[in-house]
């Protein structure tokens, strides 16, 4: 399921990253790689605050929908 449909506070593993090469490279540079554990901390003004590799990252829902967990 896309990350935007996941519950807040639940640890999930990334199964796949969809999108073009540029999108995949951008997400990879932020730590979003297949097998990594992510956790949605909160939702603020249409963006998701996500914990990945010990850091908090804000992603727009259109980008977060490309991460499959």
OpenMM code with the backbone's topology and positions (N, CA, C; nanometers):
from openmm import Vec3, app, unit

residues = "UNK UNK UNK UNK UNK UNK UNK UNK UNK UNK UNK UNK UNK UNK UNK UNK UNK UNK UNK UNK UNK UNK UNK UNK UNK UNK UNK UNK UNK UNK UNK UNK UNK UNK UNK UNK UNK UNK UNK UNK UNK UNK UNK UNK UNK UNK UNK UNK UNK UNK UNK UNK UNK UNK UNK UNK UNK UNK UNK UNK UNK UNK UNK UNK UNK UNK UNK UNK UNK".split()
positions = [
    Vec3(0.0845, -0.1184, 0.0000),
    Vec3(0.0000, 0.0000, 0.0000),
    Vec3(0.0885, 0.1241, 0.0000),
    Vec3(0.0399, 0.2333, -0.0561),
    Vec3(0.1185, 0.3576, -0.0539),
    Vec3(0.1355, 0.4101, 0.0886),
    Vec3(0.2455, 0.4737, 0.1137),
    Vec3(0.2762, 0.5258, 0.2474),
    Vec3(0.1678, 0.6209, 0.2987),
    Vec3(0.1028, 0.6953, 0.2093),
    Vec3(0.0026, 0.7931, 0.2534),
    Vec3(-0.1203, 0.7269, 0.3151),
    Vec3(-0.1391, 0.5952, 0.2931),
    Vec3(-0.2536, 0.5241, 0.3506),
    Vec3(-0.2205, 0.4561, 0.4830),
    Vec3(-0.0952, 0.4601, 0.5242),
    Vec3(-0.0519, 0.3946, 0.6482),
    Vec3(-0.0953, 0.4750, 0.7706),
    Vec3(-0.1031, 0.4068, 0.8832),
    Vec3(-0.1417, 0.4701, 1.0090),
    Vec3(-0.0243, 0.5444, 1.0716),
    Vec3(-0.0540, 0.6540, 1.1374),
    Vec3(0.0471, 0.7306, 1.2093),
    Vec3(0.1018, 0.6478, 1.3253),
    Vec3(0.2332, 0.6511, 1.3443),
    Vec3(0.2960, 0.5834, 1.4567),
    Vec3(0.3299, 0.4378, 1.4325),
    Vec3(0.2990, 0.3846, 1.3174),
    Vec3(0.3234, 0.2441, 1.2879),
    Vec3(0.4534, 0.2283, 1.2095),
    Vec3(0.5421, 0.1389, 1.2555),
    Vec3(0.6659, 0.1114, 1.1827),
    Vec3(0.6345, 0.0239, 1.0625),
    Vec3(0.6859, 0.0642, 0.9459),
    Vec3(0.6627, -0.0113, 0.8231),
    Vec3(0.7929, -0.0236, 0.7463),
    Vec3(0.8027, -0.1262, 0.6660),
    Vec3(0.9205, -0.1480, 0.5823),
    Vec3(0.8873, -0.1081, 0.4385),
    Vec3(0.9801, -0.0409, 0.3736),
    Vec3(0.9596, 0.0003, 0.2346),
    Vec3(0.9750, -0.1215, 0.1441),
    Vec3(0.8743, -0.1473, 0.0619),
    Vec3(0.8751, -0.2614, -0.0299),
    Vec3(0.9191, -0.2212, -0.1703),
    Vec3(0.8823, -0.0994, -0.2114),
    Vec3(0.9109, -0.0562, -0.3482),
    Vec3(0.9026, 0.0956, -0.3558),
    Vec3(0.9788, 0.1538, -0.4467),
    Vec3(0.9714, 0.2971, -0.4759),
    Vec3(0.9280, 0.3102, -0.6211),
    Vec3(0.8166, 0.3788, -0.6444),
    Vec3(0.7674, 0.3995, -0.7808),
    Vec3(0.8091, 0.5376, -0.8292),
    Vec3(0.8078, 0.5547, -0.9600),
    Vec3(0.8386, 0.6848, -1.0171),
    Vec3(0.9550, 0.6774, -1.1148),
    Vec3(0.9873, 0.7927, -1.1711),
    Vec3(1.0984, 0.7971, -1.2667),
    Vec3(1.2322, 0.7943, -1.1924),
    Vec3(1.3395, 0.7857, -1.2675),
    Vec3(1.4726, 0.7748, -1.2070),
    Vec3(1.5066, 0.8943, -1.1187),
    Vec3(1.4640, 1.0127, -1.1597),
    Vec3(1.4911, 1.1337, -1.0815),
    Vec3(1.4227, 1.1276, -0.9447),
    Vec3(1.2976, 1.0828, -0.9432),
    Vec3(1.2231, 1.0700, -0.8178),
    Vec3(1.2869, 0.9660, -0.7271),
    Vec3(1.3231, 0.8524, -0.7840),
    Vec3(1.3866, 0.7459, -0.7058),
    Vec3(1.5194, 0.7928, -0.6462),
    Vec3(1.5972, 0.8673, -0.7249),
    Vec3(1.7261, 0.9178, -0.6773),
    Vec3(1.7058, 1.0187, -0.5643),
    Vec3(1.6062, 1.1063, -0.5787),
    Vec3(1.5759, 1.2047, -0.4749),
    Vec3(1.5380, 1.1352, -0.3441),
    Vec3(1.4460, 1.0387, -0.3524),
    Vec3(1.4027, 0.9685, -0.2315),
    Vec3(1.5172, 0.8881, -0.1701),
    Vec3(1.5994, 0.8289, -0.2538),
    Vec3(1.7145, 0.7533, -0.2042),
    Vec3(1.8115, 0.8445, -0.1286),
    Vec3(1.8300, 0.9660, -0.1773),
    Vec3(1.9208, 1.0600, -0.1107),
    Vec3(1.8698, 1.1020, 0.0269),
    Vec3(1.7381, 1.0894, 0.0481),
    Vec3(1.6799, 1.1215, 0.1778),
    Vec3(1.6763, 1.0001, 0.2717),
    Vec3(1.7147, 0.8827, 0.2208),
    Vec3(1.7164, 0.7622, 0.3031),
    Vec3(1.6031, 0.6656, 0.2763),
    Vec3(1.5192, 0.6956, 0.1795),
    Vec3(1.4070, 0.6078, 0.1463),
    Vec3(1.4530, 0.5040, 0.0453),
    Vec3(1.4961, 0.3873, 0.0969),
    Vec3(1.5416, 0.2780, 0.0120),
    Vec3(1.4653, 0.1513, 0.0506),
    Vec3(1.4566, 0.0586, -0.0432),
    Vec3(1.3846, -0.0665, -0.0189),
    Vec3(1.4457, -0.1385, 0.1005),
    Vec3(1.3595, -0.1825, 0.1925),
    Vec3(1.4027, -0.2528, 0.3129),
    Vec3(1.4159, -0.1637, 0.4352),
    Vec3(1.4223, -0.0334, 0.4162),
    Vec3(1.4364, 0.0611, 0.5282),
    Vec3(1.3039, 0.0719, 0.6044),
    Vec3(1.3125, 0.0889, 0.7355),
    Vec3(1.1940, 0.1074, 0.8190),
    Vec3(1.1592, 0.2553, 0.8258),
    Vec3(1.0308, 0.2859, 0.8086),
    Vec3(0.9817, 0.4234, 0.8162),
    Vec3(0.8644, 0.4297, 0.9130),
    Vec3(0.8392, 0.5497, 0.9631),
    Vec3(0.7311, 0.5713, 1.0590),
    Vec3(0.6722, 0.7097, 1.0334),
    Vec3(0.5416, 0.7170, 1.0111),
    Vec3(0.4763, 0.8468, 0.9947),
    Vec3(0.4574, 0.9074, 1.1331),
    Vec3(0.5158, 1.0240, 1.1538),
    Vec3(0.5055, 1.0913, 1.2828),
    Vec3(0.3788, 1.1754, 1.2891),
    Vec3(0.3535, 1.2538, 1.1837),
    Vec3(0.2328, 1.3375, 1.1812),
    Vec3(0.2039, 1.3846, 1.0396),
    Vec3(0.0883, 1.4491, 1.0267),
    Vec3(0.0477, 1.5081, 0.8995),
    Vec3(0.0206, 1.6555, 0.9241),
    Vec3(0.0883, 1.7408, 0.8488),
    Vec3(0.0746, 1.8853, 0.8673),
    Vec3(0.0559, 1.9516, 0.7313),
    Vec3(-0.0538, 2.0211, 0.7140),
    Vec3(-0.0808, 2.1024, 0.5941),
    Vec3(-0.0553, 2.0278, 0.4635),
    Vec3(-0.1043, 1.9043, 0.4548),
    Vec3(-0.0907, 1.8286, 0.3313),
    Vec3(0.0432, 1.7598, 0.3124),
    Vec3(0.1308, 1.7695, 0.4107),
    Vec3(0.2598, 1.7010, 0.4057),
    Vec3(0.2673, 1.5987, 0.5182),
    Vec3(0.3488, 1.4962, 0.4966),
    Vec3(0.3704, 1.3954, 0.5994),
    Vec3(0.5077, 1.4160, 0.6610),
    Vec3(0.5147, 1.4089, 0.7933),
    Vec3(0.6418, 1.4105, 0.8641),
    Vec3(0.6759, 1.2640, 0.8904),
    Vec3(0.7866, 1.2194, 0.8315),
    Vec3(0.8224, 1.0779, 0.8342),
    Vec3(0.9587, 1.0604, 0.8991),
    Vec3(0.9687, 0.9614, 0.9873),
    Vec3(1.0971, 0.9289, 1.0484),
    Vec3(1.1617, 0.8174, 0.9666),
    Vec3(1.2828, 0.8443, 0.9186),
    Vec3(1.3592, 0.7456, 0.8420),
    Vec3(1.5064, 0.7599, 0.8797),
    Vec3(1.5698, 0.6492, 0.9110),
    Vec3(1.7120, 0.6474, 0.9501),
    Vec3(1.7432, 0.7473, 1.0607),
    Vec3(1.6550, 0.7617, 1.1582),
    Vec3(1.6783, 0.8496, 1.2712),
    Vec3(1.6542, 0.9968, 1.2455),
    Vec3(1.6130, 1.0313, 1.1242),
    Vec3(1.5863, 1.1713, 1.0901),
    Vec3(1.4386, 1.1902, 1.0585),
    Vec3(1.3929, 1.3134, 1.0720),
    Vec3(1.2559, 1.3471, 1.0350),
    Vec3(1.2583, 1.4205, 0.9017),
    Vec3(1.1733, 1.3743, 0.8098),
    Vec3(1.1679, 1.4306, 0.6756),
    Vec3(1.0233, 1.4660, 0.6442),
    Vec3(1.0010, 1.5836, 0.5863),
    Vec3(0.8670, 1.6229, 0.5427),
    Vec3(0.8566, 1.5962, 0.3930),
    Vec3(0.7520, 1.5212, 0.3553),
    Vec3(0.7278, 1.4916, 0.2145),
    Vec3(0.5868, 1.5317, 0.1767),
    Vec3(0.5726, 1.5900, 0.0598),
    Vec3(0.4415, 1.6182, 0.0029),
    Vec3(0.3718, 1.4845, -0.0233),
    Vec3(0.2394, 1.4818, -0.0123),
    Vec3(0.1669, 1.3569, -0.0306),
    Vec3(0.1855, 1.2968, -0.1698),
    Vec3(0.2054, 1.3820, -0.2712),
    Vec3(0.2257, 1.3278, -0.4063),
    Vec3(0.3555, 1.2483, -0.4161),
    Vec3(0.4579, 1.2915, -0.3446),
    Vec3(0.5843, 1.2173, -0.3421),
    Vec3(0.5722, 1.0961, -0.2500),
    Vec3(0.5092, 1.1130, -0.1344),
    Vec3(0.4945, 1.0027, -0.0385),
    Vec3(0.4113, 0.8887, -0.0970),
    Vec3(0.3208, 0.9201, -0.1887),
    Vec3(0.2367, 0.8152, -0.2483),
    Vec3(0.3175, 0.7221, -0.3377),
    Vec3(0.4391, 0.7573, -0.3728),
    Vec3(0.5248, 0.6742, -0.4575),
    Vec3(0.6030, 0.5722, -0.3753),
    Vec3(0.5962, 0.5832, -0.2435),
    Vec3(0.6653, 0.4888, -0.1549),
    Vec3(0.5640, 0.3819, -0.1156),
    Vec3(0.5957, 0.2573, -0.1510),
    Vec3(0.5073, 0.1444, -0.1216),
    Vec3(0.5611, 0.0701, 0.0006),
    Vec3(0.4739, 0.0520, 0.0990),
    Vec3(0.5137, -0.0177, 0.2232),
    Vec3(0.4351, -0.1465, 0.2393),
] * unit.nanometer
topology = app.Topology()
chain = topology.addChain("A")
for resn in residues:
    res = topology.addResidue(resn, chain)
    for name in ("N", "CA", "C"):
        topology.addAtom(name, app.Element.getBySymbol(name[0]), res)
